[in-house]
Amino acid sequence: MSTASTLHPMTGFNPSEPAILHDRVADQIVTWTGEQADDFRRACRARDDGSVAWREYVFDGWGNVLGG
């Protein structure tokens, strides 16, 4: 997937910071505000392929809100 390949690996994602996340399930970019950081830390599950499952999402890459 080309979108996810241009993003950072989920291992470096800080849920307290605003970001964009690629959801593999819907093949869409999700805007992350950081407001759900505590729930994300508590409920997310790392997957063997480097993605992270949380709620109905499977995030496989992240990027800064303003790019980079």
N, C-alpha and C positions, 0 to 999 in steps of 0.2 A: 504494500500500500504506500503510495508516494507521499501522502500527507503525513502519515506517522513517521516515515523515514527522515523527514526534514525537522522533526521535533527531538527534544532531549529524551533520554531514557527515564522511565518512571522512578528509578532509584534516586535521582536527584531532585525529585519534586518536593517542594515545601508547601504543604497544604495551608499554611498560615498566610501565604502570599498570593496576590491575584495572579492568574495565569490563564492560558487557554489549554484545554485538554482534548485529545482526540479520543472519542468513544468508538471503539471497534464495532460494537453491536449495531449502532445506527449509522456508522461511517460519517460522523458529524463532529464538528468542533464545538466544545462546550466552554462557555466562559465561567471561570472559577473566581469567586470573589474572596475566598478565604473564610467566609462566615461559618462554613460547616467543617472547619478544620478538626475540631475535637471529635465529631462523629466519624469523619474520615479516618482519623488515626485509630479510633476504637474498632471500627467495623470493616475496614478494607482488608483484603486478602491478596497477598502477592501470589502470582501464578508462575509456573515453571518457565514460561516463555518471556518473562520480564514485564508482563502487563499486570495491572492491578484491578481486581474486581471490587466494586463498591456499589451497593444498591443495585439498580438495573444496568449499571455501566460496566464496561471493561475498558479502562484507560490504557492506551499503549504508547503514549507520548505526550509531552507537555512543552509549552513555549511561553516566553514572556508576553505579557499583554501587548507591549509595544514592539514586539519582534525581538529576535536574538536569542 
